[in-house]
Amino acid sequence: MARIIDGENMNMIGHNVRKLRLEKGMSQQMLSNKLETLAIYICRGSISRIEDKQRTVTDMELYGLAKVLGVPIQSLFEE
């Protein structure tokens, strides 16, 4: 079943994922590798698409991103 999202942005967290990743000195590949240790498989290219808001994010991916970036989930949504 196709995912239907109105508008151009496919997620609400991309900007904060990029900001937090850079603050932690991580490359997109490093973030991908750390997620893999949690059995969350997001390739480097998909990390890029998440950060550009061109890809949706599942609840499991949201959990993993917050855990790896060391922040509460809610902080990924802050402006």
Buried (B, 14 or more C-beta within 10 A) or exposed (E): EEEEEEEEEBBEBBBBBBEBBEEBEBEBEBBBEBBBEBEBEBEBEBBBBBBBBBBEBEEEBBBBBBBBBEBEEEEBEEE
